[in-house]
Amino acid sequence: MIELISELGKEGFGLVLKINRVDLDHVRQGEALVVPAKVADLLYHSPFPPQVEVVQSVRKAIFLSRRIQALAAYESGRQVYWAPTSSGKKATPTPAGLFQTNWKSRERASTVDEQWILRWYFNLDNLQGVSFHQYALPGYPASHSCIRLLEEDARWIYDWAEQWVLSKDGRKTLAYGTPVVIFGDYAYDQPPPWKRLVEDPKAATVTPQEVEAASREHLPTLLERARVRESLSPNPPLKPSS
């Protein structure tokens, strides 16, 4: 591992960790890591399509594939970020469907076990407690239904995504946060798709058709909520990402 860090540099090795869906603490001695032939910038190695036409009119949106354990963030239909995830284990899977980034907290204790400290927490379901947060990434789905992220990715989502807008008494949602579409099924009894990238470079790729199919049933709701948010709290135009 030391040789690999020396060869690739800190950023390059960080990218390898993302591709393998692990944090540094879960890189085991002697375990094989998938290393790309060319180490480029983050978006070059994204498993998601660069454009999603169906959300071009939506200011911000996130798509999360349980199948490949990764998410991508889009601004007006153009991808600006992607990150590896560890979603719910087989006994407590992360639910699929349309969610929103509701409210956030820099740090809070888990409702499952108060000794588990969840940093850069962004709630997605106020009833079930599903959320984005920083926690261990072991290279497979391991959570109690939340979506675990590497620290840098959890902080990025925390700063980038938008919170809901509530009425003064807190009883009514006036505008929803950033939409999050969770889709796909992880094959718990099969090797992770990213472990097959050497023989099949597209094993962990999400196609535009896959994203659009996942969006189809939620699109009317997603677009209407985006329209309402813009009408209630207009934002300045997004600056093109470099």
C-alpha positions as CSV (number, residue, x, y, z in Angstrom):
1,M,0.0,0.0,0.0
2,I,2.9,2.4,0.8
3,E,4.2,1.8,-2.7
4,L,0.9,2.5,-4.3
5,I,0.5,5.8,-2.3
6,S,4.0,6.8,-3.4
7,E,3.3,6.0,-7.0
8,L,-0.1,7.6,-7.3
9,G,0.2,10.4,-4.8
10,K,-2.4,11.4,-2.1
11,E,-5.1,12.4,-4.6
12,G,-4.6,9.5,-6.9
13,F,-4.7,7.0,-4.0
14,G,-7.8,8.7,-2.7
15,L,-9.5,8.1,-6.1
16,V,-8.5,4.4,-5.9
17,L,-10.3,4.2,-2.5
18,K,-13.4,5.8,-4.0
19,I,-13.4,3.3,-6.9
20,N,-13.1,0.4,-4.4
21,R,-15.8,1.9,-2.1
22,V,-13.5,1.8,1.0
23,D,-11.9,4.1,3.5
24,L,-8.2,3.8,4.5
25,D,-9.0,1.9,7.6
26,H,-10.6,-0.9,5.6
27,V,-7.8,-1.5,3.2
28,R,-6.5,-4.9,4.3
29,Q,-3.0,-6.1,3.8
30,G,-2.8,-8.3,0.8
31,E,-6.3,-7.5,-0.5
32,A,-6.4,-6.6,-4.2
33,L,-7.5,-3.1,-5.1
34,V,-8.8,-2.1,-8.5
35,V,-6.5,0.6,-9.9
36,P,-7.4,2.5,-13.1
37,A,-4.9,2.5,-16.0
38,K,-5.2,6.2,-16.1
39,V,-5.6,8.4,-13.0
40,A,-7.4,11.6,-13.9
41,D,-9.8,14.0,-12.2
42,L,-12.8,12.8,-10.2
43,L,-15.5,13.3,-12.9
44,Y,-13.4,11.4,-15.4
45,H,-13.8,8.3,-13.3
46,S,-17.5,8.8,-12.5
47,P,-19.7,5.8,-13.1
48,F,-22.7,8.1,-13.9
49,P,-23.6,9.8,-17.1
50,P,-22.3,13.4,-17.4
51,Q,-25.8,14.7,-18.4
52,V,-29.3,13.8,-17.3
53,E,-31.8,15.5,-19.6
54,V,-34.9,14.9,-17.6
55,V,-33.7,17.1,-14.7
56,Q,-32.2,20.0,-16.8
57,S,-34.9,22.3,-15.3
58,V,-34.0,21.3,-11.8
59,R,-31.5,23.4,-10.0
60,K,-29.9,20.5,-8.0
61,A,-30.5,16.8,-7.9
62,I,-28.8,13.6,-6.5
63,F,-29.1,10.1,-8.0
64,L,-28.0,7.2,-5.9
65,S,-27.5,3.7,-7.3
66,R,-27.7,0.9,-4.7
67,R,-26.5,-1.5,-7.3
68,I,-23.1,0.1,-7.7
69,Q,-23.0,1.8,-4.3
70,A,-22.4,5.3,-5.5
71,L,-24.2,8.7,-6.0
72,A,-23.9,11.6,-8.3
73,A,-24.9,15.2,-7.9
74,Y,-26.3,17.3,-10.8
75,E,-26.8,21.0,-11.4
76,S,-29.4,21.7,-14.1
77,G,-28.9,18.2,-15.5
78,R,-25.0,18.4,-15.6
79,Q,-23.0,16.2,-13.3
80,V,-20.8,18.1,-10.8
81,Y,-19.7,15.4,-8.3
82,W,-19.8,11.7,-7.5
83,A,-19.0,9.7,-4.4
84,P,-18.9,6.1,-3.2
85,T,-21.4,5.0,-0.6
86,S,-22.2,2.2,1.8
87,S,-26.0,1.8,2.0
88,G,-28.1,-0.5,4.1
89,K,-27.0,-4.1,4.6
90,K,-29.3,-6.9,3.5
91,A,-31.2,-7.0,6.8
92,T,-31.8,-3.2,6.9
93,P,-31.6,-2.0,3.2
94,T,-31.8,1.6,2.3
95,P,-35.3,2.2,0.8
96,A,-35.6,3.1,-2.9
97,G,-37.7,6.1,-4.1
98,L,-37.8,9.9,-4.1
99,F,-36.4,11.6,-1.0
100,Q,-35.1,15.1,-0.2
101,T,-32.4,16.7,1.8
102,N,-34.5,17.9,4.7
103,W,-32.3,19.3,7.6
104,K,-28.7,18.9,8.6
105,S,-26.5,18.7,11.7
106,R,-22.7,18.9,11.9
107,E,-22.8,16.0,14.5
108,R,-25.4,13.9,16.2
109,A,-25.7,10.5,17.9
110,S,-27.4,7.7,16.1
111,T,-30.9,6.7,17.1
112,V,-29.9,3.1,16.8
113,D,-26.9,3.3,19.2
114,E,-26.1,6.7,20.9
115,Q,-22.4,5.7,20.9
116,W,-22.3,6.0,17.1
117,I,-21.4,9.5,16.3
118,L,-22.7,10.6,12.8
119,R,-20.9,13.6,11.4
120,W,-22.0,15.9,8.5
121,Y,-25.5,14.5,8.9
122,F,-28.2,15.4,6.3
123,N,-31.6,13.9,6.9
124,L,-33.6,12.4,4.0
125,D,-36.6,10.9,5.8
126,N,-37.8,12.5,9.0
127,L,-39.9,9.4,10.0
128,Q,-37.5,6.6,9.2
129,G,-34.3,8.5,10.0
130,V,-32.6,7.7,6.7
131,S,-29.7,10.2,6.1
132,F,-26.4,10.9,4.5
133,H,-23.5,11.0,6.9
134,Q,-19.8,10.3,7.3
135,Y,-19.0,6.8,8.6
136,A,-16.9,3.8,7.9
137,L,-16.8,2.6,4.3
138,P,-15.9,-1.1,4.3
139,G,-16.4,-1.9,0.6
140,Y,-19.9,-3.2,0.8
141,P,-23.4,-2.2,2.1
142,A,-23.1,-2.2,5.9
143,S,-25.4,0.5,7.4
144,H,-28.8,0.4,9.2
145,S,-30.4,2.0,6.1
146,C,-28.5,5.3,6.1
147,I,-26.1,6.2,3.4
148,R,-22.5,6.3,4.6
149,L,-20.0,8.5,2.9
150,L,-16.3,9.3,3.1
151,E,-15.7,12.4,5.2
152,E,-14.8,14.7,2.2
153,D,-17.9,13.5,0.4
154,A,-20.2,13.9,3.4
155,R,-18.9,17.5,3.8
156,W,-19.4,18.3,0.2
157,I,-23.0,17.1,0.2
158,Y,-23.5,19.0,3.5
159,D,-22.4,22.3,2.0
160,W,-23.9,21.8,-1.5
161,A,-27.4,20.4,-0.9
162,E,-30.3,22.6,0.1
163,Q,-32.5,22.2,3.2
164,W,-36.3,22.2,3.3
165,V,-38.2,25.4,4.0
166,L,-40.8,25.1,6.8
167,S,-43.7,27.4,7.9
168,K,-43.0,29.5,11.0
169,D,-44.7,27.0,13.2
170,G,-42.6,24.1,11.7
171,R,-45.7,22.1,10.8
172,K,-45.8,22.6,7.1
173,T,-43.2,22.1,4.4
174,L,-43.2,25.2,2.1
175,A,-40.4,24.0,-0.1
176,Y,-38.6,20.7,-0.3
177,G,-34.8,20.3,-0.2
178,T,-32.6,18.9,-2.9
179,P,-34.3,15.8,-4.5
180,V,-32.6,12.4,-4.0
181,V,-33.6,9.5,-6.2
182,I,-32.5,6.2,-4.8
183,F,-32.7,3.2,-7.2
184,G,-31.3,-0.1,-8.3
185,D,-30.8,-3.4,-6.3
186,Y,-27.5,-4.5,-4.8
187,A,-26.6,-8.2,-5.4
188,Y,-25.7,-9.2,-1.8
189,D,-24.8,-12.7,-2.8
190,Q,-22.5,-11.7,-5.7
191,P,-19.0,-10.1,-5.9
192,P,-19.3,-6.2,-5.9
193,P,-19.6,-4.9,-9.4
194,W,-16.5,-2.7,-9.0
195,K,-14.4,-5.8,-8.3
196,R,-15.2,-6.9,-11.9
197,L,-14.0,-3.7,-13.6
198,V,-10.8,-5.4,-14.9
199,E,-12.7,-7.9,-17.0
200,D,-15.7,-5.7,-17.6
201,P,-14.9,-1.9,-17.6
202,K,-18.7,-1.1,-17.6
203,A,-19.6,-3.5,-14.7
204,A,-20.1,-0.6,-12.3
205,T,-21.5,2.0,-14.8
206,V,-24.9,3.6,-14.6
207,T,-26.4,4.4,-18.1
208,P,-28.5,7.5,-18.9
209,Q,-31.4,5.1,-19.6
210,E,-31.0,3.6,-16.1
211,V,-31.2,7.0,-14.5
212,E,-34.1,8.2,-16.6
213,A,-36.0,5.0,-15.9
214,A,-35.5,5.5,-12.2
215,S,-36.7,9.1,-12.5
216,R,-39.8,8.4,-14.6
217,E,-42.4,7.7,-11.9
218,H,-41.1,10.5,-9.7
219,L,-40.6,13.1,-12.4
220,P,-44.0,15.0,-12.0
221,T,-43.5,15.3,-8.3
222,L,-39.8,16.2,-8.6
223,L,-40.5,18.9,-11.2
224,E,-43.4,20.4,-9.3
225,R,-41.4,20.6,-6.1
226,A,-38.5,22.2,-7.9
227,R,-40.9,24.8,-9.4
228,V,-42.5,25.6,-6.0
229,R,-39.0,26.0,-4.4
230,E,-37.9,28.4,-7.1
231,S,-41.1,30.5,-6.8
232,L,-40.8,30.8,-3.0
233,S,-37.1,31.4,-2.7
234,P,-35.5,32.4,-6.0
235,N,-31.8,31.7,-6.1
236,P,-29.2,33.4,-8.3
237,P,-28.2,31.4,-11.4
238,L,-25.8,28.6,-10.8
239,K,-22.2,29.4,-11.9
240,P,-20.8,26.8,-14.3
241,S,-18.5,24.4,-12.5
242,S,-14.9,24.4,-13.8
